[in-house]
Amino acid sequence: MTDLVPVITPAVVVARDERTVPLRSLGIARENLRFNQPPDDDIPVLAATLKAAGQLERLTVRPGRGRKEQGFMALNGRRRLLALGLLLEAGEIDGDHPVEVYVETDTARQAAAVLLTNTAVPVHVADIIIAIGRMLKAKLTIETMARALGYAEIEIRRLAALSGLPSAALEALKTGRLTLKQARSLARLTNRKEQVELAEAALAGYGFQDWRITERLGAGRVTIRDRRCALVSPEQYADAGGRIETDLFDELPAVLLDPDTLSQLWLARVRAIAMTFEAEGIDVHVTAGAEPEMPEDLEPLGYRSNGLDEGELVAWREARDRYLEAVDGARDADITTDQTDDLLVGLIRAKIALDQAGVGGRAVSAAIVWPAASCGIDLRCYAPVEPEPAIDPDVDAREGDAMTLTVRSSHYEAPRVEAPVPETDGVTHALHAVRTDVATRGLIRALADDPGAALAVLIARLFSVLVAGVNAARSDSISTVTATPFGSRTDPAIETLDGVVRERLDARRAAWQASGQTVLGWVGALPHGEKMAFLAELTAISLDGREARTDLIRNRARAEAAEVADLVGADIAHYWTPDVRFLRPHSKTLLLGMLVEMQVEDVRAGSLKKDELVDWVAEQAASHAWAPSNLSWSLGADEPGLDPSAEDETVATGNGGSDLPVDGPDDDLGDGSGAFVVTPAGEAVLETAAA
């Protein structure tokens, strides 16, 4: 069999005829699109730019035809030839002035040159920047250059800013070692020595250290994305004497140069609102910075560990709906005006009512209010510390960490069934122990032969321990199964995650209390499908994968969690995306890494302050329905190097991070009549009216 060898046709590369010819040998071809047009008023301005910056782009010409034409006739660049003619008339140059041209002899390429204004060989943006620098040295104004090049003034200002970069930076830009975005970032540095150092490193091939500029620019900067700006408009800030600095390249958010003024305006607004609640006896702490330390006799309101009854659960749901409506109302309104104070008062009141309903109506005695990006303010409610639930003295001390707390509800007395009376007359302790031992073994065998009854017993036991608080101690129950609900009394649930499970269990508690039955009797009467759903909820609320330290990794628990996650196909993003509470403990580097993982690469993100970046990441995560991969228990999505089969339950690990680049696309420099079109090779074409 004959092997077929692929034939590769090489690309045709046309070498262009580059020449330098004297000005006197040049004329304008009749096929030039603007041959009959009179000179416009900006030709003198263009002449001044050519004198200052020299010729930036070659003209495309064809050989002259006959005695009536010059030696070379320009197919494009008519305005530049007219400008050179003005310089010739003024004696600034002579007829031998050198002009760089491309000579086209092929008729097809001559026609293309007439129509395409010579974009076949683009001018590099670095050459344009250098030319702008020469024009500035020649005392040409921004307005003059903009008129000559047909550009908006803002674009020329941006180029002028880049023209001040070190020569190494412009050389690195031209050779592709530096992108246009990185050059703009470098121009923001005020330290010339650092500019040179970073540019030379990039030129030498060591890469560009964006993080050094990001850290320098982000230190101490307050931008218009600050949470305080939700209640303070730019106009109010400016009227109070606050100064605003905008980014020349329109890549970074505007910087507020007087953050103290911003804080004063925010504090004055919120303190006036807080007076309403102080008059009602609530001690309100308003802070725009660090959270104040609260007295030890106060604790933040979370959820009540022994749950809510049916009436309390209905009240909590109503309070939650009112709070969400208040949040939506504040988010949709312009809350920077004093006319919306009543709206914010209603928001705070709804939040206090929600926290109170979540703990069965405990009185709120204090609250902390701080800025929030979405609805202007957020708060945490505090109440006097309640005594810890009593530990049942009959619990075997050998149970250690598995010790179960007996939590009895003071507002509901659980029903009891009559207990069999043991025969104790004339029976020694040893004999009684033998009898009860054998009786227990007989019950074990009987229950093992009845899976349906065993399911009811297990559910009833878990419900008693985790939710109902009935017969929770081992000495009070025939079952030795113990469990601990995840979370603490003052640790609020995440509403769309474990909060949903707790709400379901609260509803089941209310249904059990309304039945008037014992736990086992009520569970035994449930349909099989209800029992299975009930068991899933109780099993779920008993899971605990929390690890307090990075050097205390629970390998075996993690391995089991991976199996559970694979079994149920767990994906946390189906129910929840990162919120402010979750994101706040992360460093800026980790937050920027999350944006990269979401493929949200915005150059402005690196310059945001921590709080602003937290809000931005939360907003992007919600819009992308995204959650970090490190929240998945699936194999391969967790910390590397963890061996589930390791013999040691706890191993020492390290914790580190890396600087992740956040590189966005190179934007056009403006919307003027000309534009820089950035190619993948980092070059740009200057399409101007001068061509």
N, C-alpha and C positions, 0 to 999 in steps of 0.2 A: 504493500500500500504506500502510495506516495504522500509524503508529508507536505502540507500546504504552508508555505512561508508567507506570513503577512507582509505586504508591501506598504511602507510608510512614506507618504509623499511629503517632502520637506516644505515648510511654509516659505512662501516667496517674500523675500525682504528686499525692498527697493531702496537702494542707497541714494540719498538726496544730495543734490549738487549744491553745496554750501559755498558761497563766495562773498567777498567784500569788494564792493564796487564804488566808484566815486559818485557823489550826489548828482553831478552834471550829466551822468549817463542814464539817469532814471526819468521815466515819464509815467503817466497814468494811462493804462490800457482802456480802450473804448468799451470793452466788455465788463469793466469794473462796474459793479451795481450802482455806484454813486458818481459815475463819470460826469454827468451833467448837473449835478447839484452844486450850488454855490457854497463857498466856505461859510461855516457857521461861526457864531460869536465866540465859541470856546476854543477856536484854533490858537489864538495867542496864549491862552492858558496852557494848552497842550505843548506849545513851543517852549514855554518856561519849564515844564516838567521834563521834556527831552533834554534841555540844556542842563538841568540839575542832575537827572538820574541816568542820562544816556539812553541808548536804544535797548529796550528790554526784549523785544520779540522781533524776529526776522520777518522781512517782507517776502512775499511770494511773487516772483516775476517770471515773465517769459521773454525770450529774445525778441528784439524789435524787428519789424517787417518793413522793408523798404526805407527810402530816404526820409519819409515824413515822420518816422518814429525814432525815439531815442534807442540807445543800445539795449536797454532793458525796460520793459513796460510792466508796471505794478498791477497785479490782479487783485490785490487787496492792500490796505494800508494807505488809502488816499489821504486821510486826515493827517497822518504822520508826515507824508511827503509835503503837504501844504504847510505844516508847522515848520518843517526843515527849511522850506522856501522862505518863510518869514525870518528865520534866523540868518539865512543867506543874505536877504535884503538888508537886514540890520547890521551886517558885517560881523556877526557873532561867529559864523563859520564861512568857509569858502567852497568853491565848486568841487574841490578834492576831498571834501569831508567824507570819511568812510561810512558806508551803509551796508549792513549785513543782510544778505538776501538768500532765498532758495530759488534756484533757477529750474523751472519746469519746462521740458521740451515736449513731453507727451501731451497730446491734445485732451485726453480724458482727464488727466491729472490737472491740467490747466482749468478745465471746467469745474472740477471739484474744488479747486482753490478759490474760484470766484464765489462759489456757493457756501463753502464751509469755513471761511475766515481762518484758515490755517490752524485747525485744532488737531491735526495729525500728530504734531510734536508739541505737547503741552508745555507751558512754562511752569517750572516748579514754584511752589508757594514761597520757598526760601528766597528765590531770586526776586519775587515781588516784594517781600519784606525788606530785603537789602535796598531795593530801588526806592521804597518809601523812606527808608532811613537817609538816603542821599538827598532826597527832596527836602526832608526836614532840615538837614544841614545847610541846604541852599536857601533857607528861610521861606520856603513855600508853606502857606497855611493849609490847614486841614480842608477848609472850604475850597481852596483853589485846586488841590489835588482831587477832591471828590468831583468837582465839575469837569476836570480834565479827563478823568478815568471813567466817568459815568457811574460812580458809586455813591451809595448813601454815606453821609459823614460818619456815622457810627462804625461802618466797616473800615474806613480809613483810620479812625482812632484806634481800632483794635489792631490793625496792621502796624500802626505807629508804635503801639505798646510793645509789640513783638520785635520791632526793629532795634530796641534797646537791649536785647539779649546778647550775651557774649558770642563772639565769633564761633567758638566751639559748639554752641547750641545750634546756630544756624547751619553749620557744616553737618552736624549730626542729623538735623532735620532733613537736609538735602540728600544725605546718604541713607536715609531710612532707619537710622539708629534711634530717632526720636520722632514720635508722632506729633501731629499738630495740636492735639489735645494736651499732650505732655508739655509742649512748648508754651501753651497758654498757662498751664499750671506753674511752670518755671518762672514765667513773667510776673507772677504774683509775689514771689519772694523779694524782699527788699534788701537782703544781704547779698551784695555783689560777689563776695568770696564764695558763698554757698552756691550761688548760681553757676559760677565757673566750675566748682568742684563737681556738681551734679552733671553738668553738661559734658565735661571731659570724661567722666566715668561712662556716660552713655556713648560718647564717641569712640571710646576704647573698647566697647562691646560688653561692658559689665552690667548693662541694663539701667533702667531709670528708677530711682528709689522714690516712688510717689508718696510713700508713707511719711517720709521726712517732711514733705510740704504739707500734707494733710494734717499731721500732728501740729505743725507750727501754726497753720491757719486756724485750726479748730480750737486752740487753747484760748479760753476766756472769751470766745466770741458768742454773742447772742444774736440769733437771726429772727426773721419774721415768722419762722415756724415754731418759735418758743410757745409753750403752753399758755403763758400769760397773755399772749396776743389774742386768745379766744375772747377775752373780755375787754381788751384794749385795742382800739383800731389804730392804724398808722396815723390817721389825722389827729386823734387825741394825743398820741405820743408826740407828734410834731408840734402841736399847739402848746404842749407842756415844756417845750425846749429840747426835746429829744432829737438827736441827729441820726440820719439813715445813710448808709453807704451801700450803693448798688455795685454789683459785679460788672466790670466792663464787658466781659464776654458772655454775660447772661447765662452762666452755667451754675453759679452758686446763689443761694438765697441772700436777699439783702440783709446787711448786718446792722443791728441797732447799737450805736456807739455809746448810748447812755442807759445801760441796763438798770441802774438804780432808779431812774425816772420811770421805767416800765414797772418795776416792782412797786414803787410808791402808788402809781395809778391803780394797779391791780389790788393792792392791799386796801387802799381807800375804798374801792368799790365793794370788795367782799366784806370788809369790816362793817360797812353800813348795812349790808344784808344780814350779817351775823347778829346785829343788835336785836333783831326780831326774836331770835332764839334765846339770847341771853336774858331777855325780859321774861322768858318762860322758864328760866331756871337751868338752862343747859349751858355749861361752860364751853365756849367755842374758842378753839385755838386756830388762828389763821396764819398760814405760813406759805411763803413763796419760795422757800429754800429747804433747809434740812428739817426733818420732822422732829418736833420737840419730844422730850422724854416725858412720859405720863407718870403720875403717881403709882406706886406699887399696889395700892388698894383698888385700882381700876384695871379692867381687862377688856380687850376688844370683843365685840359681839360676833360670834360665829354661828354655829347651829347648836341646838340643844341635844346633848348626847342621848337622852332618853326619848327623843322624838316629839312629834306633835300629835294631838288627838285630832279627830275629824273636824271639829269646829275650828281649831287653830290652823289646821292645814288649809281650810277654805279661806281663812283670813289672810294667810301668807300668800296664797295664790292671787288674791285680789290686790294685796299690797304690791306684789311683784308686777302685775299688769299696770298698776298706776305709776310705778316707778319707771317702767320702760316707756310708757306714754310721755312722761315728763322728760326723759332723756331725749326721745325723738323730737319733742317740741323745742327743746333747747338747741338741739343740733340743727334744726331747720330754720331757726329764727336768727336774726342779727342781734346777738346778745351783747354787743359792744355798747349799746345805748342804755341809759338809765331807765327807759320805759319798759325794759324787760326784767327789772328787779323782781317783780311779782312772779315771773316765770321761774327765776332762779330760787326764790323762796319756796315755791311749790316743789321744785326739784329736791331741795334739801329736806323738806318735810316728808316727801315720798320716800327718800332714802332712809331716813330715821324710822319711819313706819315699817319699812321692809325689814330692817335689821331687828326691830323690836318683835315683829311677827315671827321671825325665824327662831327666836328663843322663847316663844310663848308669852310675849308681852312684858319682858323685863324693862324697867325704866332706864332710859338713857340719861346719864348725868353729864357727859362730856363728849366732845367731837373734835376731830382735827379736819380742817378744810385746806386743800391745796389745789393748785391749778390742774386742769385736765384739758386735753387738746380738743376733744369732740364737743363736749357740752359746757366747757368753761370751768367747772368746779367738780371736785370729787371729795368724798369725806369718809372717815371711819368713825364709827360710834363706839363709845365706851360706857360700861356700867360697873357698879361695885362688884368686886370679886365674890363669886359664890363658893361655898365650901366644896371641896372635892367629894365625890360620892364615897360612901363608906365601903371599906373592904370587908367582905363577909368573914367572920373569924373562923368559920368551919372549913374554909378552903385549905386544902393540904398545902403546907409550906413548900413541899417538894415540887410543886408545880412551877415554881420560879417565875419566869417571864410569861408563862401561859396562864398566870393567875387571872381569874375573871372578876371584874368589879360587879357587885350587885347593885343595880340601879332600880329603885322601886318608885313607881309613880304615886305621888301623893293624892292625885285626883281620880284614880281608878283602882278599885279593889278587884283583883282577878278572882273568878270563881274557883272553887276547889271541889274535887270529888272525894267521896269517903274512902279513907285508906284502910286496907285490911288490918285487923288487930292481931299482932303476933301472940303466940302462946309463950309466955315467959314464966309461968308458975312452975317452980321446981326445975327450971332449965338453967344450966350454967352458961356462962359467957362463951365458953369453948363450944358447947353444943349449939348454941344459937348461931355462932359463926359458921359452923358446919352446915346447919340447915339452910341458912341464907345463901351460903356459897353454892350448894347444890341446886337450890331453887333458881339462882341466877343462871347457872349453866343450862338448866332446862328451858328457861325463857330465851336464852341465846339461840338454842337449837330451833325452837319454835319460830322465832322471828326470822332466822336465816332461811326457813322454808317458805316464807310469805313476803316476797319482794314488795308488794303493795303496801303492806303494813310497815315494813322497814323504811320505805320512802316517807311515810307519814311521820314516823318517829324521828327520823333525821331532820326533816323540815321543822317539826315542832321544836326540837331541841335547839336548832340554829336560830329559829325565830325567838325563842325564849331568851337566849344568850345575847343575840346581836340587837334585837329590837324591843321586845316586850319587857325584858327585865324581870321575868317570872322564873323562879327556881333556877337562877343562873349559876349558883354555886354547885359544885359537884355533889356535896352532901344533900342537896335538895332534889336531885334528879336521878332517875334510874340510869340515864345515859351518862357516859364519861366524856362525851364529845365537848370540847371547849373551843371557843373562837373569840377573836377580838375584832371589832369593827375598825376599818381603816380611818385614820384621821384623829384629830383631837377636838376637844370641846370648843376651843376658841379658834379652830382652823376652819375658815369658811369653805364649803364645798364649791367646786366648779360647776356651775349650773347645768351646762349641757353634758357633763361627764358623770361623776359620781352623784351630782345633785339630782339627776333624773332618777337614779336608782334609789336614793334616799327618799325621794318624793313618793315613789311607788311603794316602798316599805311603810312609809307613814300612812298611806292609804290603806294598806293591809292591816296595820295596827288598829286603825279606826274601825275597819270592818270586823275584826275579831272582837273588839270591845263591844260593838253593837250586837254581836251574836249572843252574848251572855254565856258562852261555852268556855270550857277549858281550851288551852292551846291545842292539845292533842285531839280533842273531840272536834274542834273546828277544822283543823287541818285534815283529819281523816274524812270529813264529809265533802271536801273540795273535789271537783272533777279532776281527772288525771292530768289534763292539759294545764289547769291552774296550778296543780302541784309542781309540775315540771318548771313552769315559769317562775314560781315562788322559789324553788330550789336554786335556779340560776341566779336570781337576785341576791339571795342570802350567801351563796358561794362567792359571788362577785364582790360583795361588800367586805368579805373577809380577806381578800387578797392584800398583800403588803409587800411591795417591791422597793420600798424606800431605802436608800443607803445614805448614811449621814456624812460619810467621808470618802474621798477618792482613794484612800488606802485601806478601805474596808469594803471590799467588793464581795458580794454574796454569790459566788459562782454557781452553786447548786440551785439556789433560788432563781438565778437568771436562766439557767438551763431549763428549768421547769417552766418559767415564764415564756421562753421561746417556744416550747411545745404547746402551751396554751394559746399563744398568739397564732401559731400555725394552725391549730385546731379550729379556731373560730374565725380565721382570716382577719385579724384585728388591723384596723387602720384608723388612727385617732383623728385624721383629717375629715373623716365622715361626720364627726360630731363637733369638732372644736378646731380653732386656729389660734396661734399664739396671741395672747393679750398682753396688756401693759404689765400686769402682775407677774406673768411668767418671764417677760423679756427684760424687766428692770435689772435682775442680778447679772445679766450677761455683759461682757465687755464690749466696747465699740468694735473691736476686731471681729468678735464672734457675730455681732449684729450685721456687720458688713458682709460676713461670710454667708449669712442667711439670705441676704439679697442676691448674692451670686448664685446660691443654690436655687433660688426662685427665678433666676435669669432676669432679674430686675436690676440692670446695670445703669445707674444714674450717677454721673460724675459729681452731682451736688451732695450725694449722701455722705461722702467722706468728710465734708465740712460741717455737718450738723452737730450740734451738741448732743450729749447722751440722751436727754429726755426727748429731744426732737427726733432723734434717730429711732428711739423706742416706738414713738407714735407712728413714724413712717413705716417701720417694719411691720407693726401690727396692722396697719391699713393695707399694706401690700399682701400680707399673708391672708387676710380676710377676702380680698378680691381674687386671689389665686386659689382659694380653698387649699392652702398649703400648711403643712406642719413639718417640723424638723425630722429628718430621718433618725436622729439619735433618740427620739421618743418612741421608736418602734422596738418591740421586743423580738422581732424576727431575727433569725440567724443572719449574720453578716451586716446588720444595721447598727450594731452596738460597738463598744470599745474594742479595738483590735487587741489580739493577744490574750483574750480570756478563754481559758480551756475549761469547758463545763465538766470534763472528766477529772479535773485536778483533785487531788486528795485533800488539800487544805481548803476549808470552807471560806477562809478570808485570806486574800493575798494583797500584797502591797503593789500599788501601781503608781505611775506618774501621770501627771496631767499637764498638757501643754497645748499650744495653739500656734498658728502660723498666720502671717499677714497675707490676707487674700486680696488680690487686686480687684478694683471695681472700675473697669474701663468701659465707658459708654461710647457711643458712636460719635465721630467727629461731625459736629453740626456745621451748617453753613454759617458764614460770618454775618449774614444779615439778609434783608429782603429788598436791597436796593436794585437799581437797574442792571448792575453787574453782579456776578456771583462767583465764588470759588467752589469749583466742583472737585471734591476730594476723591481721588481714585484709590484702589486697593494698594497701589505702590506708594501712596503718600504724596502724589503729585497733584497739582491743581491747574485748572485752565482758567485764565482770566478772560472772561467774555465781556468786553466793554464796547462802548460806543466809539472808542478810538480806533478799532480795527477797520 
